[in-house]
Amino acid sequence: THTGERPYMCAEPGCGRGFTSATNYKNHMRIHTGEKPYLCTVPGCGKRFTEYSSLYKHHVVHTHCKPYTCSSCGKTYRQTSTLAMHKRSS
């Protein structure tokens, strides 16, 4: 992985992306196939995701928990990425 070698190449025409691991390649291929194996089991939701990490991040929508606070204005966010985007635009 530290050599920069990417032995798993996407064969989808026009894509050309390469990956260091078979797992990352498999996750990427779901973009092309449309497969979304990870299902939110909260009643009434039913959203599906290509990666487990996306399902995990999605679950905060149902908890209404916003643990990340902007130190400048006090606004709260569910995800660190959203807080970071807020800080960049402020």
PDB file of N, CA, C and O in Angstrom:
ATOM      1  N   THR A   1       0.815  -1.206   0.000  1.00  0.00           N
ATOM      2  CA  THR A   1       0.000   0.000   0.000  1.00  0.00           C
ATOM      3  C   THR A   1       0.854   1.262   0.000  1.00  0.00           C
ATOM      4  O   THR A   1       0.422   2.299  -0.504  1.00  0.00           O
ATOM      5  N   HIS A   2       2.062   1.188   0.561  1.00  0.00           N
ATOM      6  CA  HIS A   2       2.906   2.379   0.622  1.00  0.00           C
ATOM      7  C   HIS A   2       3.671   2.619  -0.674  1.00  0.00           C
ATOM      8  O   HIS A   2       4.294   3.667  -0.847  1.00  0.00           O
ATOM      9  N   THR A   3       3.625   1.651  -1.579  1.00  0.00           N
ATOM     10  CA  THR A   3       4.347   1.790  -2.845  1.00  0.00           C
ATOM     11  C   THR A   3       3.571   2.598  -3.869  1.00  0.00           C
ATOM     12  O   THR A   3       4.133   3.023  -4.878  1.00  0.00           O
ATOM     13  N   GLY A   4       2.293   2.813  -3.623  1.00  0.00           N
ATOM     14  CA  GLY A   4       1.454   3.518  -4.584  1.00  0.00           C
ATOM     15  C   GLY A   4       0.871   2.592  -5.636  1.00  0.00           C
ATOM     16  O   GLY A   4       0.121   3.030  -6.509  1.00  0.00           O
ATOM     17  N   GLU A   5       1.212   1.319  -5.557  1.00  0.00           N
ATOM     18  CA  GLU A   5       0.705   0.334  -6.510  1.00  0.00           C
ATOM     19  C   GLU A   5      -0.789   0.119  -6.291  1.00  0.00           C
ATOM     20  O   GLU A   5      -1.255   0.027  -5.156  1.00  0.00           O
ATOM     21  N   ARG A   6      -1.526   0.042  -7.385  1.00  0.00           N
ATOM     22  CA  ARG A   6      -2.972  -0.179  -7.329  1.00  0.00           C
ATOM     23  C   ARG A   6      -3.311  -1.361  -8.241  1.00  0.00           C
ATOM     24  O   ARG A   6      -3.678  -1.183  -9.403  1.00  0.00           O
ATOM     25  N   PRO A   7      -3.179  -2.572  -7.687  1.00  0.00           N
ATOM     26  CA  PRO A   7      -3.355  -3.766  -8.524  1.00  0.00           C
ATOM     27  C   PRO A   7      -4.793  -4.077  -8.919  1.00  0.00           C
ATOM     28  O   PRO A   7      -5.018  -4.873  -9.830  1.00  0.00           O
ATOM     29  N   TYR A   8      -5.755  -3.475  -8.265  1.00  0.00           N
ATOM     30  CA  TYR A   8      -7.167  -3.744  -8.571  1.00  0.00           C
ATOM     31  C   TYR A   8      -7.711  -2.590  -9.404  1.00  0.00           C
ATOM     32  O   TYR A   8      -8.046  -1.527  -8.881  1.00  0.00           O
ATOM     33  N   MET A   9      -7.791  -2.822 -10.704  1.00  0.00           N
ATOM     34  CA  MET A   9      -8.214  -1.776 -11.636  1.00  0.00           C
ATOM     35  C   MET A   9      -9.657  -1.991 -12.072  1.00  0.00           C
ATOM     36  O   MET A   9     -10.065  -3.110 -12.380  1.00  0.00           O
ATOM     37  N   CYS A  10     -10.418  -0.913 -12.093  1.00  0.00           N
ATOM     38  CA  CYS A  10     -11.803  -0.973 -12.544  1.00  0.00           C
ATOM     39  C   CYS A  10     -11.820  -1.131 -14.062  1.00  0.00           C
ATOM     40  O   CYS A  10     -11.210  -0.348 -14.791  1.00  0.00           O
ATOM     41  N   ALA A  11     -12.527  -2.155 -14.520  1.00  0.00           N
ATOM     42  CA  ALA A  11     -12.597  -2.441 -15.959  1.00  0.00           C
ATOM     43  C   ALA A  11     -13.780  -1.751 -16.640  1.00  0.00           C
ATOM     44  O   ALA A  11     -13.975  -1.896 -17.847  1.00  0.00           O
ATOM     45  N   GLU A  12     -14.555  -1.011 -15.878  1.00  0.00           N
ATOM     46  CA  GLU A  12     -15.715  -0.310 -16.441  1.00  0.00           C
ATOM     47  C   GLU A  12     -15.227   0.731 -17.453  1.00  0.00           C
ATOM     48  O   GLU A  12     -14.367   1.547 -17.121  1.00  0.00           O
ATOM     49  N   PRO A  13     -15.757   0.718 -18.676  1.00  0.00           N
ATOM     50  CA  PRO A  13     -15.315   1.682 -19.693  1.00  0.00           C
ATOM     51  C   PRO A  13     -15.423   3.129 -19.206  1.00  0.00           C
ATOM     52  O   PRO A  13     -16.464   3.559 -18.708  1.00  0.00           O
ATOM     53  N   GLY A  14     -14.331   3.861 -19.361  1.00  0.00           N
ATOM     54  CA  GLY A  14     -14.313   5.268 -18.987  1.00  0.00           C
ATOM     55  C   GLY A  14     -13.996   5.544 -17.532  1.00  0.00           C
ATOM     56  O   GLY A  14     -13.882   6.706 -17.141  1.00  0.00           O
ATOM     57  N   CYS A  15     -13.849   4.509 -16.720  1.00  0.00           N
ATOM     58  CA  CYS A  15     -13.591   4.728 -15.296  1.00  0.00           C
ATOM     59  C   CYS A  15     -12.083   4.769 -15.026  1.00  0.00           C
ATOM     60  O   CYS A  15     -11.533   5.831 -14.732  1.00  0.00           O
ATOM     61  N   GLY A  16     -11.429   3.635 -15.122  1.00  0.00           N
ATOM     62  CA  GLY A  16      -9.983   3.581 -14.950  1.00  0.00           C
ATOM     63  C   GLY A  16      -9.461   3.755 -13.542  1.00  0.00           C
ATOM     64  O   GLY A  16      -8.253   3.912 -13.364  1.00  0.00           O
ATOM     65  N   ARG A  17     -10.313   3.735 -12.534  1.00  0.00           N
ATOM     66  CA  ARG A  17      -9.841   3.891 -11.151  1.00  0.00           C
ATOM     67  C   ARG A  17      -9.128   2.635 -10.691  1.00  0.00           C
ATOM     68  O   ARG A  17      -9.484   1.523 -11.083  1.00  0.00           O
ATOM     69  N   GLY A  18      -8.118   2.823  -9.856  1.00  0.00           N
ATOM     70  CA  GLY A  18      -7.362   1.708  -9.312  1.00  0.00           C
ATOM     71  C   GLY A  18      -7.429   1.698  -7.801  1.00  0.00           C
ATOM     72  O   GLY A  18      -7.617   2.739  -7.172  1.00  0.00           O
ATOM     73  N   PHE A  19      -7.274   0.513  -7.216  1.00  0.00           N
ATOM     74  CA  PHE A  19      -7.413   0.366  -5.766  1.00  0.00           C
ATOM     75  C   PHE A  19      -6.311  -0.512  -5.198  1.00  0.00           C
ATOM     76  O   PHE A  19      -5.811  -1.417  -5.866  1.00  0.00           O
ATOM     77  N   THR A  20      -5.942  -0.233  -3.958  1.00  0.00           N
ATOM     78  CA  THR A  20      -4.887  -0.989  -3.299  1.00  0.00           C
ATOM     79  C   THR A  20      -5.396  -2.277  -2.676  1.00  0.00           C
ATOM     80  O   THR A  20      -4.612  -3.190  -2.415  1.00  0.00           O
ATOM     81  N   SER A  21      -6.698  -2.364  -2.434  1.00  0.00           N
ATOM     82  CA  SER A  21      -7.245  -3.570  -1.806  1.00  0.00           C
ATOM     83  C   SER A  21      -8.465  -4.076  -2.560  1.00  0.00           C
ATOM     84  O   SER A  21      -9.176  -3.316  -3.217  1.00  0.00           O
ATOM     85  N   ALA A  22      -8.686  -5.374  -2.445  1.00  0.00           N
ATOM     86  CA  ALA A  22      -9.846  -5.997  -3.080  1.00  0.00           C
ATOM     87  C   ALA A  22     -11.142  -5.463  -2.481  1.00  0.00           C
ATOM     88  O   ALA A  22     -12.142  -5.323  -3.186  1.00  0.00           O
ATOM     89  N   THR A  23     -11.130  -5.167  -1.187  1.00  0.00           N
ATOM     90  CA  THR A  23     -12.328  -4.646  -0.517  1.00  0.00           C
ATOM     91  C   THR A  23     -12.721  -3.287  -1.085  1.00  0.00           C
ATOM     92  O   THR A  23     -13.893  -3.050  -1.380  1.00  0.00           O
ATOM     93  N   ASN A  24     -11.750  -2.398  -1.239  1.00  0.00           N
ATOM     94  CA  ASN A  24     -12.045  -1.077  -1.799  1.00  0.00           C
ATOM     95  C   ASN A  24     -12.530  -1.189  -3.242  1.00  0.00           C
ATOM     96  O   ASN A  24     -13.419  -0.449  -3.665  1.00  0.00           O
ATOM     97  N   TYR A  25     -11.940  -2.116  -3.992  1.00  0.00           N
ATOM     98  CA  TYR A  25     -12.375  -2.354  -5.375  1.00  0.00           C
ATOM     99  C   TYR A  25     -13.821  -2.834  -5.402  1.00  0.00           C
ATOM    100  O   TYR A  25     -14.629  -2.348  -6.194  1.00  0.00           O
ATOM    101  N   LYS A  26     -14.145  -3.793  -4.532  1.00  0.00           N
ATOM    102  CA  LYS A  26     -15.508  -4.339  -4.471  1.00  0.00           C
ATOM    103  C   LYS A  26     -16.511  -3.234  -4.117  1.00  0.00           C
ATOM    104  O   LYS A  26     -17.576  -3.143  -4.729  1.00  0.00           O
ATOM    105  N   ASN A  27     -16.173  -2.403  -3.138  1.00  0.00           N
ATOM    106  CA  ASN A  27     -17.056  -1.289  -2.762  1.00  0.00           C
ATOM    107  C   ASN A  27     -17.243  -0.327  -3.934  1.00  0.00           C
ATOM    108  O   ASN A  27     -18.351   0.153  -4.171  1.00  0.00           O
ATOM    109  N   HIS A  28     -16.172  -0.047  -4.663  1.00  0.00           N
ATOM    110  CA  HIS A  28     -16.250   0.853  -5.812  1.00  0.00           C
ATOM    111  C   HIS A  28     -17.161   0.292  -6.898  1.00  0.00           C
ATOM    112  O   HIS A  28     -17.940   1.033  -7.498  1.00  0.00           O
ATOM    113  N   MET A  29     -17.070  -0.991  -7.149  1.00  0.00           N
ATOM    114  CA  MET A  29     -17.855  -1.606  -8.225  1.00  0.00           C
ATOM    115  C   MET A  29     -19.356  -1.448  -7.994  1.00  0.00           C
ATOM    116  O   MET A  29     -20.138  -1.484  -8.944  1.00  0.00           O
ATOM    117  N   ARG A  30     -19.757  -1.275  -6.753  1.00  0.00           N
ATOM    118  CA  ARG A  30     -21.181  -1.068  -6.450  1.00  0.00           C
ATOM    119  C   ARG A  30     -21.709   0.220  -7.076  1.00  0.00           C
ATOM    120  O   ARG A  30     -22.908   0.337  -7.332  1.00  0.00           O
ATOM    121  N   ILE A  31     -20.834   1.179  -7.321  1.00  0.00           N
ATOM    122  CA  ILE A  31     -21.239   2.412  -8.001  1.00  0.00           C
ATOM    123  C   ILE A  31     -21.746   2.074  -9.398  1.00  0.00           C
ATOM    124  O   ILE A  31     -22.741   2.627  -9.865  1.00  0.00           O
ATOM    125  N   HIS A  32     -21.047   1.161 -10.051  1.00  0.00           N
ATOM    126  CA  HIS A  32     -21.400   0.789 -11.421  1.00  0.00           C
ATOM    127  C   HIS A  32     -22.581  -0.178 -11.482  1.00  0.00           C
ATOM    128  O   HIS A  32     -23.386  -0.116 -12.412  1.00  0.00           O
ATOM    129  N   THR A  33     -22.688  -1.071 -10.498  1.00  0.00           N
ATOM    130  CA  THR A  33     -23.755  -2.081 -10.529  1.00  0.00           C
ATOM    131  C   THR A  33     -25.054  -1.589  -9.909  1.00  0.00           C
ATOM    132  O   THR A  33     -26.126  -2.123 -10.192  1.00  0.00           O
ATOM    133  N   GLY A  34     -24.953  -0.556  -9.051  1.00  0.00           N
ATOM    134  CA  GLY A  34     -26.141  -0.058  -8.361  1.00  0.00           C
ATOM    135  C   GLY A  34     -26.494  -0.859  -7.117  1.00  0.00           C
ATOM    136  O   GLY A  34     -27.517  -0.604  -6.481  1.00  0.00           O
ATOM    137  N   GLU A  35     -25.650  -1.829  -6.768  1.00  0.00           N
ATOM    138  CA  GLU A  35     -25.909  -2.660  -5.590  1.00  0.00           C
ATOM    139  C   GLU A  35     -25.807  -1.817  -4.316  1.00  0.00           C
ATOM    140  O   GLU A  35     -24.849  -1.066  -4.129  1.00  0.00           O
ATOM    141  N   LYS A  36     -26.806  -1.954  -3.447  1.00  0.00           N
ATOM    142  CA  LYS A  36     -26.814  -1.262  -2.156  1.00  0.00           C
ATOM    143  C   LYS A  36     -27.212  -2.280  -1.091  1.00  0.00           C
ATOM    144  O   LYS A  36     -28.381  -2.359  -0.715  1.00  0.00           O
ATOM    145  N   PRO A  37     -26.253  -3.055  -0.607  1.00  0.00           N
ATOM    146  CA  PRO A  37     -26.572  -4.161   0.292  1.00  0.00           C
ATOM    147  C   PRO A  37     -26.850  -3.776   1.745  1.00  0.00           C
ATOM    148  O   PRO A  37     -27.353  -4.598   2.511  1.00  0.00           O
ATOM    149  N   TYR A  38     -26.537  -2.556   2.132  1.00  0.00           N
ATOM    150  CA  TYR A  38     -26.700  -2.164   3.533  1.00  0.00           C
ATOM    151  C   TYR A  38     -27.998  -1.387   3.720  1.00  0.00           C
ATOM    152  O   TYR A  38     -28.148  -0.273   3.218  1.00  0.00           O
ATOM    153  N   LEU A  39     -28.930  -1.989   4.448  1.00  0.00           N
ATOM    154  CA  LEU A  39     -30.283  -1.464   4.621  1.00  0.00           C
ATOM    155  C   LEU A  39     -30.470  -0.880   6.012  1.00  0.00           C
ATOM    156  O   LEU A  39     -30.095  -1.500   7.007  1.00  0.00           O
ATOM    157  N   CYS A  40     -31.050   0.313   6.082  1.00  0.00           N
ATOM    158  CA  CYS A  40     -31.424   0.901   7.366  1.00  0.00           C
ATOM    159  C   CYS A  40     -32.672   0.179   7.857  1.00  0.00           C
ATOM    160  O   CYS A  40     -33.688   0.127   7.164  1.00  0.00           O
ATOM    161  N   THR A  41     -32.582  -0.375   9.056  1.00  0.00           N
ATOM    162  CA  THR A  41     -33.680  -1.182   9.595  1.00  0.00           C
ATOM    163  C   THR A  41     -34.638  -0.395  10.484  1.00  0.00           C
ATOM    164  O   THR A  41     -35.541  -0.979  11.083  1.00  0.00           O
ATOM    165  N   VAL A  42     -34.456   0.909  10.577  1.00  0.00           N
ATOM    166  CA  VAL A  42     -35.374   1.729  11.362  1.00  0.00           C
ATOM    167  C   VAL A  42     -36.733   1.710  10.657  1.00  0.00           C
ATOM    168  O   VAL A  42     -36.810   1.990   9.460  1.00  0.00           O
ATOM    169  N   PRO A  43     -37.805   1.381  11.387  1.00  0.00           N
ATOM    170  CA  PRO A  43     -39.138   1.305  10.766  1.00  0.00           C
ATOM    171  C   PRO A  43     -39.494   2.581   9.998  1.00  0.00           C
ATOM    172  O   PRO A  43     -39.363   3.692  10.512  1.00  0.00           O
ATOM    173  N   GLY A  44     -39.943   2.392   8.766  1.00  0.00           N
ATOM    174  CA  GLY A  44     -40.354   3.512   7.937  1.00  0.00           C
ATOM    175  C   GLY A  44     -39.244   4.153   7.132  1.00  0.00           C
ATOM    176  O   GLY A  44     -39.519   5.024   6.306  1.00  0.00           O
ATOM    177  N   CYS A  45     -38.002   3.755   7.342  1.00  0.00           N
ATOM    178  CA  CYS A  45     -36.900   4.382   6.613  1.00  0.00           C
ATOM    179  C   CYS A  45     -36.604   3.616   5.319  1.00  0.00           C
ATOM    180  O   CYS A  45     -36.959   4.071   4.232  1.00  0.00           O
ATOM    181  N   GLY A  46     -35.971   2.482   5.435  1.00  0.00           N
ATOM    182  CA  GLY A  46     -35.696   1.654   4.271  1.00  0.00           C
ATOM    183  C   GLY A  46     -34.610   2.140   3.329  1.00  0.00           C
ATOM    184  O   GLY A  46     -34.449   1.579   2.245  1.00  0.00           O
ATOM    185  N   LYS A  47     -33.852   3.178   3.711  1.00  0.00           N
ATOM    186  CA  LYS A  47     -32.764   3.648   2.845  1.00  0.00           C
ATOM    187  C   LYS A  47     -31.695   2.576   2.746  1.00  0.00           C
ATOM    188  O   LYS A  47     -31.451   1.830   3.694  1.00  0.00           O
ATOM    189  N   ARG A  48     -31.055   2.510   1.573  1.00  0.00           N
ATOM    190  CA  ARG A  48     -30.012   1.524   1.326  1.00  0.00           C
ATOM    191  C   ARG A  48     -28.715   2.248   0.963  1.00  0.00           C
ATOM    192  O   ARG A  48     -28.731   3.363   0.441  1.00  0.00           O
ATOM    193  N   PHE A  49     -27.595   1.587   1.251  1.00  0.00           N
ATOM    194  CA  PHE A  49     -26.287   2.189   1.039  1.00  0.00           C
ATOM    195  C   PHE A  49     -25.312   1.203   0.415  1.00  0.00           C
ATOM    196  O   PHE A  49     -25.436  -0.009   0.590  1.00  0.00           O
ATOM    197  N   THR A  50     -24.341   1.740  -0.315  1.00  0.00           N
ATOM    198  CA  THR A  50     -23.334   0.897  -0.953  1.00  0.00           C
ATOM    199  C   THR A  50     -22.262   0.450   0.032  1.00  0.00           C
ATOM    200  O   THR A  50     -21.637  -0.592  -0.167  1.00  0.00           O
ATOM    201  N   GLU A  51     -22.041   1.227   1.096  1.00  0.00           N
ATOM    202  CA  GLU A  51     -21.010   0.899   2.080  1.00  0.00           C
ATOM    203  C   GLU A  51     -21.589   0.936   3.488  1.00  0.00           C
ATOM    204  O   GLU A  51     -22.496   1.714   3.785  1.00  0.00           O
ATOM    205  N   TYR A  52     -21.048   0.084   4.344  1.00  0.00           N
ATOM    206  CA  TYR A  52     -21.500   0.040   5.734  1.00  0.00           C
ATOM    207  C   TYR A  52     -21.244   1.379   6.427  1.00  0.00           C
ATOM    208  O   TYR A  52     -22.056   1.830   7.235  1.00  0.00           O
ATOM    209  N   SER A  53     -20.122   2.008   6.112  1.00  0.00           N
ATOM    210  CA  SER A  53     -19.793   3.277   6.770  1.00  0.00           C
ATOM    211  C   SER A  53     -20.852   4.344   6.490  1.00  0.00           C
ATOM    212  O   SER A  53     -21.130   5.182   7.347  1.00  0.00           O
ATOM    213  N   SER A  54     -21.438   4.315   5.304  1.00  0.00           N
ATOM    214  CA  SER A  54     -22.497   5.274   4.972  1.00  0.00           C
ATOM    215  C   SER A  54     -23.762   4.994   5.769  1.00  0.00           C
ATOM    216  O   SER A  54     -24.438   5.921   6.213  1.00  0.00           O
ATOM    217  N   LEU A  55     -24.082   3.719   5.951  1.00  0.00           N
ATOM    218  CA  LEU A  55     -25.232   3.344   6.785  1.00  0.00           C
ATOM    219  C   LEU A  55     -24.996   3.792   8.221  1.00  0.00           C
ATOM    220  O   LEU A  55     -25.900   4.324   8.865  1.00  0.00           O
ATOM    221  N   TYR A  56     -23.791   3.578   8.721  1.00  0.00           N
ATOM    222  CA  TYR A  56     -23.438   3.954  10.089  1.00  0.00           C
ATOM    223  C   TYR A  56     -23.610   5.466  10.289  1.00  0.00           C
ATOM    224  O   TYR A  56     -24.182   5.900  11.289  1.00  0.00           O
ATOM    225  N   LYS A  57     -23.120   6.254   9.345  1.00  0.00           N
ATOM    226  CA  LYS A  57     -23.260   7.715   9.428  1.00  0.00           C
ATOM    227  C   LYS A  57     -24.726   8.138   9.340  1.00  0.00           C
ATOM    228  O   LYS A  57     -25.137   9.106   9.980  1.00  0.00           O
ATOM    229  N   HIS A  58     -25.507   7.414   8.550  1.00  0.00           N
ATOM    230  CA  HIS A  58     -26.925   7.719   8.357  1.00  0.00           C
ATOM    231  C   HIS A  58     -27.722   7.585   9.652  1.00  0.00           C
ATOM    232  O   HIS A  58     -28.677   8.331   9.864  1.00  0.00           O
ATOM    233  N   HIS A  59     -27.348   6.657  10.512  1.00  0.00           N
ATOM    234  CA  HIS A  59     -28.133   6.376  11.719  1.00  0.00           C
ATOM    235  C   HIS A  59     -28.333   7.588  12.626  1.00  0.00           C
ATOM    236  O   HIS A  59     -29.306   7.628  13.379  1.00  0.00           O
ATOM    237  N   VAL A  60     -27.447   8.568  12.574  1.00  0.00           N
ATOM    238  CA  VAL A  60     -27.629   9.754  13.426  1.00  0.00           C
ATOM    239  C   VAL A  60     -28.870  10.544  13.039  1.00  0.00           C
ATOM    240  O   VAL A  60     -29.394  11.309  13.849  1.00  0.00           O
ATOM    241  N   VAL A  61     -29.346  10.367  11.811  1.00  0.00           N
ATOM    242  CA  VAL A  61     -30.578  11.032  11.371  1.00  0.00           C
ATOM    243  C   VAL A  61     -31.735  10.617  12.272  1.00  0.00           C
ATOM    244  O   VAL A  61     -32.622  11.421  12.560  1.00  0.00           O
ATOM    245  N   HIS A  62     -31.726   9.373  12.711  1.00  0.00           N
ATOM    246  CA  HIS A  62     -32.814   8.845  13.524  1.00  0.00           C
ATOM    247  C   HIS A  62     -32.650   9.138  15.017  1.00  0.00           C
ATOM    248  O   HIS A  62     -33.631   9.090  15.760  1.00  0.00           O
ATOM    249  N   THR A  63     -31.450   9.435  15.463  1.00  0.00           N
ATOM    250  CA  THR A  63     -31.233   9.702  16.891  1.00  0.00           C
ATOM    251  C   THR A  63     -31.450  11.171  17.235  1.00  0.00           C
ATOM    252  O   THR A  63     -31.658  11.514  18.399  1.00  0.00           O
ATOM    253  N   HIS A  64     -31.402  12.034  16.232  1.00  0.00           N
ATOM    254  CA  HIS A  64     -31.542  13.485  16.412  1.00  0.00           C
ATOM    255  C   HIS A  64     -30.422  14.062  17.275  1.00  0.00           C
ATOM    256  O   HIS A  64     -30.524  15.186  17.767  1.00  0.00           O
ATOM    257  N   CYS A  65     -29.362  13.292  17.454  1.00  0.00           N
ATOM    258  CA  CYS A  65     -28.213  13.730  18.238  1.00  0.00           C
ATOM    259  C   CYS A  65     -27.303  14.586  17.357  1.00  0.00           C
ATOM    260  O   CYS A  65     -27.003  14.217  16.222  1.00  0.00           O
ATOM    261  N   LYS A  66     -26.870  15.725  17.883  1.00  0.00           N
ATOM    262  CA  LYS A  66     -25.956  16.609  17.159  1.00  0.00           C
ATOM    263  C   LYS A  66     -24.767  16.911  18.078  1.00  0.00           C
ATOM    264  O   LYS A  66     -24.719  17.958  18.722  1.00  0.00           O
ATOM    265  N   PRO A  67     -23.820  15.986  18.127  1.00  0.00           N
ATOM    266  CA  PRO A  67     -22.731  16.115  19.093  1.00  0.00           C
ATOM    267  C   PRO A  67     -21.597  17.062  18.698  1.00  0.00           C
ATOM    268  O   PRO A  67     -20.716  17.325  19.516  1.00  0.00           O
ATOM    269  N   TYR A  68     -21.596  17.579  17.467  1.00  0.00           N
ATOM    270  CA  TYR A  68     -20.491  18.415  17.008  1.00  0.00           C
ATOM    271  C   TYR A  68     -20.916  19.877  16.972  1.00  0.00           C
ATOM    272  O   TYR A  68     -21.849  20.249  16.260  1.00  0.00           O
ATOM    273  N   THR A  69     -20.212  20.710  17.758  1.00  0.00           N
ATOM    274  CA  THR A  69     -20.581  22.111  17.939  1.00  0.00           C
ATOM    275  C   THR A  69     -19.519  23.041  17.374  1.00  0.00           C
ATOM    276  O   THR A  69     -18.324  22.831  17.579  1.00  0.00           O
ATOM    277  N   CYS A  70     -19.960  24.063  16.665  1.00  0.00           N
ATOM    278  CA  CYS A  70     -19.056  25.085  16.146  1.00  0.00           C
ATOM    279  C   CYS A  70     -18.602  25.958  17.315  1.00  0.00           C
ATOM    280  O   CYS A  70     -19.423  26.507  18.050  1.00  0.00           O
ATOM    281  N   SER A  71     -17.296  26.076  17.475  1.00  0.00           N
ATOM    282  CA  SER A  71     -16.763  26.867  18.592  1.00  0.00           C
ATOM    283  C   SER A  71     -16.958  28.367  18.383  1.00  0.00           C
ATOM    284  O   SER A  71     -16.855  29.139  19.336  1.00  0.00           O
ATOM    285  N   SER A  72     -17.238  28.786  17.154  1.00  0.00           N
ATOM    286  CA  SER A  72     -17.435  30.212  16.874  1.00  0.00           C
ATOM    287  C   SER A  72     -18.866  30.673  17.095  1.00  0.00           C
ATOM    288  O   SER A  72     -19.093  31.722  17.699  1.00  0.00           O
ATOM    289  N   CYS A  73     -19.843  29.893  16.607  1.00  0.00           N
ATOM    290  CA  CYS A  73     -21.230  30.364  16.668  1.00  0.00           C
ATOM    291  C   CYS A  73     -22.156  29.481  17.509  1.00  0.00           C
ATOM    292  O   CYS A  73     -23.280  29.881  17.812  1.00  0.00           O
ATOM    293  N   GLY A  74     -21.698  28.293  17.886  1.00  0.00           N
ATOM    294  CA  GLY A  74     -22.517  27.417  18.722  1.00  0.00           C
ATOM    295  C   GLY A  74     -23.480  26.517  17.972  1.00  0.00           C
ATOM    296  O   GLY A  74     -24.181  25.719  18.595  1.00  0.00           O
ATOM    297  N   LYS A  75     -23.535  26.622  16.646  1.00  0.00           N
ATOM    298  CA  LYS A  75     -24.427  25.768  15.864  1.00  0.00           C
ATOM    299  C   LYS A  75     -23.955  24.317  15.974  1.00  0.00           C
ATOM    300  O   LYS A  75     -22.755  24.048  16.029  1.00  0.00           O
ATOM    301  N   THR A  76     -24.922  23.380  16.006  1.00  0.00           N
ATOM    302  CA  THR A  76     -24.575  21.972  16.184  1.00  0.00           C
ATOM    303  C   THR A  76     -24.847  21.162  14.919  1.00  0.00           C
ATOM    304  O   THR A  76     -25.698  21.509  14.100  1.00  0.00           O
ATOM    305  N   TYR A  77     -24.089  20.064  14.789  1.00  0.00           N
ATOM    306  CA  TYR A  77     -24.170  19.218  13.598  1.00  0.00           C
ATOM    307  C   TYR A  77     -24.117  17.746  13.978  1.00  0.00           C
ATOM    308  O   TYR A  77     -23.592  17.365  15.024  1.00  0.00           O
ATOM    309  N   ARG A  78     -24.680  16.931  13.090  1.00  0.00           N
ATOM    310  CA  ARG A  78     -24.692  15.482  13.307  1.00  0.00           C
ATOM    311  C   ARG A  78     -23.372  14.831  12.919  1.00  0.00           C
ATOM    312  O   ARG A  78     -22.984  13.819  13.503  1.00  0.00           O
ATOM    313  N   GLN A  79     -22.676  15.406  11.933  1.00  0.00           N
ATOM    314  CA  GLN A  79     -21.449  14.800  11.428  1.00  0.00           C
ATOM    315  C   GLN A  79     -20.311  15.809  11.431  1.00  0.00           C
ATOM    316  O   GLN A  79     -20.523  17.007  11.241  1.00  0.00           O
ATOM    317  N   THR A  80     -19.097  15.305  11.649  1.00  0.00           N
ATOM    318  CA  THR A  80     -17.926  16.182  11.647  1.00  0.00           C
ATOM    319  C   THR A  80     -17.714  16.811  10.276  1.00  0.00           C
ATOM    320  O   THR A  80     -17.246  17.946  10.177  1.00  0.00           O
ATOM    321  N   SER A  81     -18.056  16.077   9.218  1.00  0.00           N
ATOM    322  CA  SER A  81     -17.859  16.609   7.865  1.00  0.00           C
ATOM    323  C   SER A  81     -18.741  17.832   7.619  1.00  0.00           C
ATOM    324  O   SER A  81     -18.320  18.770   6.942  1.00  0.00           O
ATOM    325  N   THR A  82     -19.949  17.830   8.157  1.00  0.00           N
ATOM    326  CA  THR A  82     -20.854  18.967   7.989  1.00  0.00           C
ATOM    327  C   THR A  82     -20.357  20.164   8.792  1.00  0.00           C
ATOM    328  O   THR A  82     -20.445  21.303   8.334  1.00  0.00           O
ATOM    329  N   LEU A  83     -19.837  19.907   9.985  1.00  0.00           N
ATOM    330  CA  LEU A  83     -19.251  20.977  10.795  1.00  0.00           C
ATOM    331  C   LEU A  83     -18.048  21.581  10.069  1.00  0.00           C
ATOM    332  O   LEU A  83     -17.889  22.802  10.038  1.00  0.00           O
ATOM    333  N   ALA A  84     -17.211  20.739   9.491  1.00  0.00           N
ATOM    334  CA  ALA A  84     -16.035  21.226   8.763  1.00  0.00           C
ATOM    335  C   ALA A  84     -16.446  22.092   7.576  1.00  0.00           C
ATOM    336  O   ALA A  84     -15.820  23.119   7.313  1.00  0.00           O
ATOM    337  N   MET A  85     -17.489  21.687   6.861  1.00  0.00           N
ATOM    338  CA  MET A  85     -17.987  22.461   5.721  1.00  0.00           C
ATOM    339  C   MET A  85     -18.505  23.818   6.205  1.00  0.00           C
ATOM    340  O   MET A  85     -18.270  24.837   5.557  1.00  0.00           O
ATOM    341  N   HIS A  86     -19.205  23.833   7.336  1.00  0.00           N
ATOM    342  CA  HIS A  86     -19.709  25.074   7.930  1.00  0.00           C
ATOM    343  C   HIS A  86     -18.549  26.015   8.265  1.00  0.00           C
ATOM    344  O   HIS A  86     -18.612  27.213   7.989  1.00  0.00           O
ATOM    345  N   LYS A  87     -17.502  25.466   8.857  1.00  0.00           N
ATOM    346  CA  LYS A  87     -16.355  26.291   9.247  1.00  0.00           C
ATOM    347  C   LYS A  87     -15.666  26.898   8.031  1.00  0.00           C
ATOM    348  O   LYS A  87     -15.210  28.040   8.076  1.00  0.00           O
ATOM    349  N   ARG A  88     -15.592  26.130   6.941  1.00  0.00           N
ATOM    350  CA  ARG A  88     -14.954  26.635   5.719  1.00  0.00           C
ATOM    351  C   ARG A  88     -15.766  27.754   5.078  1.00  0.00           C
ATOM    352  O   ARG A  88     -15.201  28.669   4.478  1.00  0.00           O
ATOM    353  N   SER A  89     -17.099  27.684   5.203  1.00  0.00           N
ATOM    354  CA  SER A  89     -17.951  28.683   4.549  1.00  0.00           C
ATOM    355  C   SER A  89     -18.205  29.904   5.427  1.00  0.00           C
ATOM    356  O   SER A  89     -18.780  30.890   4.964  1.00  0.00           O
ATOM    357  N   SER A  90     -17.789  29.850   6.669  1.00  0.00           N
ATOM    358  CA  SER A  90     -18.027  30.981   7.588  1.00  0.00           C
ATOM    359  C   SER A  90     -16.963  32.043   7.461  1.00  0.00           C
ATOM    360  O   SER A  90     -17.015  33.055   8.159  1.00  0.00           O
TER     361      SER A  90
END
